[in-house]
């Protein structure tokens, strides 16, 4: 396992910028399902040797590790004033609705099922198919690219559908 001490020599900005881009491309290919499984296994092996993931890490853990590595590289490159807090894997799931009443009904139904749903907010709706003017974010803890995440999204999307809503995607929660 590699030490968590600072490296003995600074990283040049162009090298940091290149590594930021490489980590982002790898994470993007992983998210889109286009990362070769042998490459993913090699990345897990190297990240495990550095102490950044467990040896049996799957795609969800790999994505989280690549994202956190990328943010640390951005800090090294001067893009953050303070070291970034690690991404915990919490995400906001976004659901769009044609009107405020439908969005509020969904938020109430989600809360009744012990979901952490934010109050509806107005949106321009371009991220959705169809007529969407209101959005509700639901906080989840399952890691993207895991079966538990997929099951949770399906349950929430079905609930949104009962209220005339649609799924709009997810975003990481950065503390």
Helices and strands as residue ranges (DSSP letters): H 13-31, H 37-49, H 59-76, E 91-97, H 100-112, E 116-117, E 121-122, E 134-140, H 147-162, E 166-172
